[in-house]
Amino acid sequence: MKIHNFKELQVWQKAMDLAVFTYQLTGYFPKEEKYGLISQIQRCAV
């Protein structure tokens, strides 16, 4: 099997799923955490 595009890699696809899920989840956090906990969690996921 030859990979021509990194987007075909399962590890990349799962990492993208995790990042999207993290952003969706942090959308439910209180707005006062926007520049604290939310920012740290989102940066970690990326």
C-alpha distance matrix in Angstrom:
0.0 3.8 6.6 9.7 12.1 13.2 14.4 11.1 11.3 13.2 15.6 16.6 17.3 19.3 21.2 22.1 23.3 25.4 26.9 27.9 29.4 31.3 32.8 33.8 35.3 37.3 38.7 41.0 42.4 45.9 46.2 48.2 45.1 43.3 43.7 43.6 41.4 39.3 38.5 37.5 35.2 33.5 33.0 31.6 29.0 27.9
3.8 0.0 3.8 6.4 9.3 10.9 12.7 10.0 10.6 13.4 15.4 15.6 16.7 19.3 20.6 21.2 23.0 25.1 26.1 27.1 29.0 30.8 32.0 33.2 35.0 36.6 38.0 40.5 41.8 45.2 45.2 47.1 44.1 42.0 42.3 42.4 40.4 38.3 37.1 36.3 34.3 32.3 31.6 30.5 28.0 26.5
6.6 3.8 0.0 3.8 5.7 7.1 9.0 6.8 7.6 10.9 12.7 12.3 13.6 16.4 17.4 17.8 19.9 21.9 22.7 23.7 25.8 27.4 28.5 29.9 31.8 33.2 34.5 37.2 38.4 41.8 41.6 43.6 40.5 38.4 38.6 38.9 37.0 34.8 33.6 32.9 30.9 28.8 28.0 27.2 24.7 22.9
9.7 6.4 3.8 0.0 3.8 6.9 8.8 7.7 9.6 13.2 14.8 13.4 14.7 17.9 18.5 18.3 20.7 23.0 23.1 23.9 26.5 28.0 28.6 30.1 32.3 33.6 34.6 37.5 38.7 41.9 41.5 43.4 40.6 38.2 38.4 39.0 37.4 35.0 33.5 33.2 31.5 29.0 28.1 27.8 25.3 23.1
12.1 9.3 5.7 3.8 0.0 3.8 5.3 5.6 7.7 11.3 12.5 10.4 11.7 15.1 15.3 14.8 17.4 19.7 19.6 20.4 23.1 24.5 24.9 26.5 28.8 29.9 30.9 33.9 35.1 38.2 37.7 39.7 36.9 34.5 34.7 35.4 33.9 31.3 29.9 29.7 28.0 25.4 24.6 24.4 21.9 19.6
13.2 10.9 7.1 6.9 3.8 0.0 3.8 5.3 5.5 9.0 9.3 7.1 9.1 12.2 12.0 11.9 14.8 16.6 16.5 17.8 20.4 21.5 22.2 24.1 26.1 27.1 28.4 31.3 32.3 35.4 35.0 36.9 33.9 31.6 31.7 32.2 30.6 28.2 26.8 26.3 24.6 22.2 21.3 20.9 18.4 16.3
14.4 12.7 9.0 8.8 5.3 3.8 0.0 3.8 5.4 7.9 8.9 6.2 6.6 10.3 10.6 9.6 12.1 14.6 14.6 15.2 17.8 19.4 19.9 21.3 23.6 24.9 25.9 28.7 30.1 33.3 33.0 35.1 32.3 30.0 30.5 31.1 29.4 26.7 25.6 25.5 23.5 20.9 20.7 20.4 17.4 15.5
11.1 10.0 6.8 7.7 5.6 5.3 3.8 0.0 3.8 6.4 8.8 7.6 7.4 10.8 12.2 11.9 13.5 16.1 16.9 17.4 19.5 21.5 22.4 23.5 25.5 27.2 28.3 30.9 32.4 35.8 35.7 37.9 35.1 32.9 33.6 34.0 32.0 29.4 28.6 28.3 26.0 23.6 23.6 22.9 19.9 18.4
11.3 10.6 7.6 9.6 7.7 5.5 5.4 3.8 0.0 3.8 5.5 5.4 6.5 8.8 10.1 11.0 12.7 14.5 15.7 16.9 18.6 20.2 21.7 23.0 24.5 26.2 27.7 30.1 31.3 34.8 35.0 36.9 33.8 32.0 32.5 32.4 30.2 28.0 27.2 26.4 24.1 22.2 22.0 20.7 17.9 16.8
13.2 13.4 10.9 13.2 11.3 9.0 7.9 6.4 3.8 0.0 3.8 5.4 5.0 6.1 8.5 9.8 10.5 12.3 14.2 15.3 16.4 18.2 20.1 21.0 22.3 24.3 25.9 28.0 29.3 32.9 33.5 35.5 32.3 30.8 31.6 31.2 28.7 26.6 26.3 25.3 22.6 21.1 21.3 19.7 16.6 16.3
15.6 15.4 12.7 14.8 12.5 9.3 8.9 8.8 5.5 3.8 0.0 3.8 5.5 5.2 6.1 8.7 9.9 10.6 12.3 14.3 15.3 16.4 18.6 20.0 20.9 22.5 24.6 26.6 27.5 31.0 31.6 33.2 29.9 28.5 29.0 28.4 26.0 24.1 23.6 22.3 19.8 18.5 18.4 16.5 13.7 13.5
16.6 15.6 12.3 13.4 10.4 7.1 6.2 7.6 5.4 5.4 3.8 0.0 3.8 5.5 5.1 6.2 8.7 9.9 10.6 12.4 14.2 15.3 16.7 18.5 19.9 21.2 22.9 25.4 26.3 29.7 29.9 31.7 28.5 26.7 27.1 27.1 24.9 22.7 21.9 21.1 18.8 16.8 16.6 15.5 12.6 11.5
17.3 16.7 13.6 14.7 11.7 9.1 6.6 7.4 6.5 5.0 5.5 3.8 0.0 3.8 5.5 5.2 6.3 8.7 10.0 10.7 12.3 14.3 15.6 16.6 18.3 20.1 21.5 23.8 25.2 28.8 29.1 31.2 28.3 26.5 27.5 27.5 25.2 22.6 22.3 21.9 19.2 17.2 17.8 16.8 13.3 12.8
19.3 19.3 16.4 17.9 15.1 12.2 10.3 10.8 8.8 6.1 5.2 5.5 3.8 0.0 3.8 5.4 5.0 6.2 8.7 9.9 10.4 12.2 14.4 15.3 16.2 18.3 20.1 22.0 23.2 26.9 27.6 29.6 26.5 25.1 26.2 25.7 23.0 20.8 20.9 20.1 17.1 15.7 16.5 14.9 11.5 12.0
21.2 20.6 17.4 18.5 15.3 12.0 10.6 12.2 10.1 8.5 6.1 5.1 5.5 3.8 0.0 3.8 5.4 5.1 6.3 8.7 9.8 10.5 12.5 14.3 15.2 16.5 18.6 20.8 21.6 25.1 25.5 27.2 24.0 22.5 23.1 22.7 20.3 18.2 17.8 16.9 14.2 12.6 13.0 11.5 8.2 8.3
22.1 21.2 17.8 18.3 14.8 11.9 9.6 11.9 11.0 9.8 8.7 6.2 5.2 5.4 3.8 0.0 3.8 5.4 5.1 6.2 8.5 9.8 10.7 12.3 14.1 15.5 16.8 19.5 20.6 24.0 24.1 26.2 23.3 21.4 22.3 22.5 20.4 17.7 17.3 17.2 14.6 12.2 13.1 12.6 9.0 8.4
23.3 23.0 19.9 20.7 17.4 14.8 12.1 13.5 12.7 10.5 9.9 8.7 6.3 5.0 5.4 3.8 0.0 3.8 5.5 5.2 6.1 8.5 10.1 10.6 12.1 14.2 15.5 17.6 19.2 22.8 23.4 25.8 22.9 21.4 22.9 22.8 20.3 17.6 18.0 17.9 14.8 12.9 14.7 13.9 10.1 10.7
25.4 25.1 21.9 23.0 19.7 16.6 14.6 16.1 14.5 12.3 10.6 9.9 8.7 6.2 5.1 5.4 3.8 0.0 3.8 5.5 5.1 6.0 8.7 9.9 10.3 12.1 14.2 16.1 17.1 20.7 21.5 23.5 20.4 19.2 20.5 19.9 17.1 14.8 15.4 14.8 11.5 10.2 12.0 10.7 7.0 8.7
26.9 26.1 22.7 23.1 19.6 16.5 14.6 16.9 15.7 14.2 12.3 10.6 10.0 8.7 6.3 5.1 5.5 3.8 0.0 3.8 5.5 5.1 6.3 8.7 9.9 10.6 12.5 15.1 15.8 19.2 19.4 21.3 18.3 16.6 17.7 17.7 15.4 12.7 12.6 12.7 9.8 7.5 9.3 9.0 5.3 6.0
27.9 27.1 23.7 23.9 20.4 17.8 15.2 17.4 16.9 15.3 14.3 12.4 10.7 9.9 8.7 6.2 5.2 5.5 3.8 0.0 3.8 5.4 5.2 6.2 8.6 10.1 10.9 13.6 15.1 18.5 18.6 21.2 18.6 16.7 18.5 19.0 16.8 13.5 14.1 14.9 12.0 9.5 12.0 12.3 8.8 9.3
29.4 29.0 25.8 26.5 23.1 20.4 17.8 19.5 18.6 16.4 15.3 14.2 12.3 10.4 9.8 8.5 6.1 5.1 5.5 3.8 0.0 3.8 5.5 5.1 6.0 8.6 9.9 11.6 13.4 17.0 17.9 20.4 17.8 16.6 18.8 18.6 15.8 13.0 14.4 14.8 11.4 10.0 13.1 12.6 9.3 11.1
31.3 30.8 27.4 28.0 24.5 21.5 19.4 21.5 20.2 18.2 16.4 15.3 14.3 12.2 10.5 9.8 8.5 6.0 5.1 5.4 3.8 0.0 3.8 5.4 5.1 6.1 8.5 10.4 11.1 14.7 15.5 17.5 14.6 13.5 15.4 14.9 12.1 9.4 10.8 11.1 7.6 6.5 9.8 9.5 6.8 9.1
32.8 32.0 28.5 28.6 24.9 22.2 19.9 22.4 21.7 20.1 18.6 16.7 15.6 14.4 12.5 10.7 10.1 8.7 6.3 5.2 5.5 3.8 0.0 3.8 5.5 5.3 6.3 9.3 10.3 13.4 13.5 15.9 13.4 11.6 13.8 14.2 12.2 8.7 9.8 11.4 8.7 6.4 9.9 11.0 8.6 9.7
33.8 33.2 29.9 30.1 26.5 24.1 21.3 23.5 23.0 21.0 20.0 18.5 16.6 15.3 14.3 12.3 10.6 9.9 8.7 6.2 5.1 5.4 3.8 0.0 3.8 5.6 5.2 7.5 9.8 13.1 13.7 16.7 14.7 13.3 16.1 16.6 14.3 11.0 12.9 14.5 11.6 10.0 13.7 14.3 11.8 13.2
35.3 35.0 31.8 32.3 28.8 26.1 23.6 25.5 24.5 22.3 20.9 19.9 18.3 16.2 15.2 14.1 12.1 10.3 9.9 8.6 6.0 5.1 5.5 3.8 0.0 3.8 5.3 5.8 7.5 11.3 12.8 15.3 13.0 12.6 15.4 15.0 12.2 9.5 12.3 13.2 10.0 9.8 13.6 13.6 11.6 13.9
37.3 36.6 33.2 33.6 29.9 27.1 24.9 27.2 26.2 24.3 22.5 21.2 20.1 18.3 16.5 15.5 14.2 12.1 10.6 10.1 8.6 6.1 5.3 5.6 3.8 0.0 3.8 5.2 5.2 8.6 9.7 11.9 9.4 8.9 11.7 11.4 9.0 6.0 9.0 10.4 8.0 7.8 11.5 12.2 11.1 13.2
38.7 38.0 34.5 34.6 30.9 28.4 25.9 28.3 27.7 25.9 24.6 22.9 21.5 20.1 18.6 16.8 15.5 14.2 12.5 10.9 9.9 8.5 6.3 5.2 5.3 3.8 0.0 3.8 5.6 8.2 8.6 11.8 10.4 9.3 12.7 13.4 11.7 8.5 11.1 13.4 11.4 10.5 14.1 15.4 14.0 15.5
41.0 40.5 37.2 37.5 33.9 31.3 28.7 30.9 30.1 28.0 26.6 25.4 23.8 22.0 20.8 19.5 17.6 16.1 15.1 13.6 11.6 10.4 9.3 7.5 5.8 5.2 3.8 0.0 3.8 6.6 8.5 11.5 10.5 10.6 14.2 14.2 12.2 9.9 13.2 15.0 12.9 13.0 16.7 17.4 16.2 18.3
42.4 41.8 38.4 38.7 35.1 32.3 30.1 32.4 31.3 29.3 27.5 26.3 25.2 23.2 21.6 20.6 19.2 17.1 15.8 15.1 13.4 11.1 10.3 9.8 7.5 5.2 5.6 3.8 0.0 3.8 6.3 8.4 7.0 8.0 11.4 10.9 9.0 7.4 11.0 12.6 11.1 12.0 15.3 16.1 15.7 17.9
45.9 45.2 41.8 41.9 38.2 35.4 33.3 35.8 34.8 32.9 31.0 29.7 28.8 26.9 25.1 24.0 22.8 20.7 19.2 18.5 17.0 14.7 13.4 13.1 11.3 8.6 8.2 6.6 3.8 0.0 3.8 5.5 5.7 7.5 10.8 10.6 9.9 9.0 12.2 14.2 13.6 14.5 17.4 18.6 18.8 20.7
46.2 45.2 41.6 41.5 37.7 35.0 33.0 35.7 35.0 33.5 31.6 29.9 29.1 27.6 25.5 24.1 23.4 21.5 19.4 18.6 17.9 15.5 13.5 13.7 12.8 9.7 8.6 8.5 6.3 3.8 0.0 3.8 5.3 5.3 8.7 9.9 10.3 8.9 11.2 14.0 14.1 14.2 16.8 18.7 19.0 20.3
48.2 47.1 43.6 43.4 39.7 36.9 35.1 37.9 36.9 35.5 33.2 31.7 31.2 29.6 27.2 26.2 25.8 23.5 21.3 21.2 20.4 17.5 15.9 16.7 15.3 11.9 11.8 11.5 8.4 5.5 3.8 0.0 3.8 5.5 7.5 8.0 9.3 9.3 11.2 13.5 14.4 15.2 17.2 19.0 20.0 21.4
45.1 44.1 40.5 40.6 36.9 33.9 32.3 35.1 33.8 32.3 29.9 28.5 28.3 26.5 24.0 23.3 22.9 20.4 18.3 18.6 17.8 14.6 13.4 14.7 13.0 9.4 10.4 10.5 7.0 5.7 5.3 3.8 0.0 3.8 5.6 5.0 5.6 5.9 8.0 9.9 10.7 11.9 13.9 15.4 16.6 18.1
43.3 42.0 38.4 38.2 34.5 31.6 30.0 32.9 32.0 30.8 28.5 26.7 26.5 25.1 22.5 21.4 21.4 19.2 16.6 16.7 16.6 13.5 11.6 13.3 12.6 8.9 9.3 10.6 8.0 7.5 5.3 5.5 3.8 0.0 3.8 5.7 6.8 5.2 6.2 9.3 10.3 10.2 12.1 14.4 15.3 16.2
43.7 42.3 38.6 38.4 34.7 31.7 30.5 33.6 32.5 31.6 29.0 27.1 27.5 26.2 23.1 22.3 22.9 20.5 17.7 18.5 18.8 15.4 13.8 16.1 15.4 11.7 12.7 14.2 11.4 10.8 8.7 7.5 5.6 3.8 0.0 3.8 6.7 6.4 5.4 8.1 10.4 10.5 11.2 13.7 15.4 15.9
43.6 42.4 38.9 39.0 35.4 32.2 31.1 34.0 32.4 31.2 28.4 27.1 27.5 25.7 22.7 22.5 22.8 19.9 17.7 19.0 18.6 14.9 14.2 16.6 15.0 11.4 13.4 14.2 10.9 10.6 9.9 8.0 5.0 5.7 3.8 0.0 3.8 5.7 5.6 6.5 8.9 10.4 11.0 12.6 14.7 16.0
41.4 40.4 37.0 37.4 33.9 30.6 29.4 32.0 30.2 28.7 26.0 24.9 25.2 23.0 20.3 20.4 20.3 17.1 15.4 16.8 15.8 12.1 12.2 14.3 12.2 9.0 11.7 12.2 9.0 9.9 10.3 9.3 5.6 6.8 6.7 3.8 0.0 3.8 5.5 5.2 6.2 8.6 10.0 10.6 12.4 14.4
39.3 38.3 34.8 35.0 31.3 28.2 26.7 29.4 28.0 26.6 24.1 22.7 22.6 20.8 18.2 17.7 17.6 14.8 12.7 13.5 13.0 9.4 8.7 11.0 9.5 6.0 8.5 9.9 7.4 9.0 8.9 9.3 5.9 5.2 6.4 5.7 3.8 0.0 3.8 5.5 5.3 6.1 8.5 9.9 10.7 12.4
38.5 37.1 33.6 33.5 29.9 26.8 25.6 28.6 27.2 26.3 23.6 21.9 22.3 20.9 17.8 17.3 18.0 15.4 12.6 14.1 14.4 10.8 9.8 12.9 12.3 9.0 11.1 13.2 11.0 12.2 11.2 11.2 8.0 6.2 5.4 5.6 5.5 3.8 0.0 3.8 5.6 5.3 6.1 8.5 10.0 10.7
37.5 36.3 32.9 33.2 29.7 26.3 25.5 28.3 26.4 25.3 22.3 21.1 21.9 20.1 16.9 17.2 17.9 14.8 12.7 14.9 14.8 11.1 11.4 14.5 13.2 10.4 13.4 15.0 12.6 14.2 14.0 13.5 9.9 9.3 8.1 6.5 5.2 5.5 3.8 0.0 3.8 5.5 5.2 6.1 8.7 10.1
35.2 34.3 30.9 31.5 28.0 24.6 23.5 26.0 24.1 22.6 19.8 18.8 19.2 17.1 14.2 14.6 14.8 11.5 9.8 12.0 11.4 7.6 8.7 11.6 10.0 8.0 11.4 12.9 11.1 13.6 14.1 14.4 10.7 10.3 10.4 8.9 6.2 5.3 5.6 3.8 0.0 3.8 5.5 5.1 6.3 8.8
33.5 32.3 28.8 29.0 25.4 22.2 20.9 23.6 22.2 21.1 18.5 16.8 17.2 15.7 12.6 12.2 12.9 10.2 7.5 9.5 10.0 6.5 6.4 10.0 9.8 7.8 10.5 13.0 12.0 14.5 14.2 15.2 11.9 10.2 10.5 10.4 8.6 6.1 5.3 5.5 3.8 0.0 3.8 5.4 5.2 6.3
33.0 31.6 28.0 28.1 24.6 21.3 20.7 23.6 22.0 21.3 18.4 16.6 17.8 16.5 13.0 13.1 14.7 12.0 9.3 12.0 13.1 9.8 9.9 13.7 13.6 11.5 14.1 16.7 15.3 17.4 16.8 17.2 13.9 12.1 11.2 11.0 10.0 8.5 6.1 5.2 5.5 3.8 0.0 3.8 5.5 5.2
31.6 30.5 27.2 27.8 24.4 20.9 20.4 22.9 20.7 19.7 16.5 15.5 16.8 14.9 11.5 12.6 13.9 10.7 9.0 12.3 12.6 9.5 11.0 14.3 13.6 12.2 15.4 17.4 16.1 18.6 18.7 19.0 15.4 14.4 13.7 12.6 10.6 9.9 8.5 6.1 5.1 5.4 3.8 0.0 3.8 5.5
29.0 28.0 24.7 25.3 21.9 18.4 17.4 19.9 17.9 16.6 13.7 12.6 13.3 11.5 8.2 9.0 10.1 7.0 5.3 8.8 9.3 6.8 8.6 11.8 11.6 11.1 14.0 16.2 15.7 18.8 19.0 20.0 16.6 15.3 15.4 14.7 12.4 10.7 10.0 8.7 6.3 5.2 5.5 3.8 0.0 3.8
27.9 26.5 22.9 23.1 19.6 16.3 15.5 18.4 16.8 16.3 13.5 11.5 12.8 12.0 8.3 8.4 10.7 8.7 6.0 9.3 11.1 9.1 9.7 13.2 13.9 13.2 15.5 18.3 17.9 20.7 20.3 21.4 18.1 16.2 15.9 16.0 14.4 12.4 10.7 10.1 8.8 6.3 5.2 5.5 3.8 0.0
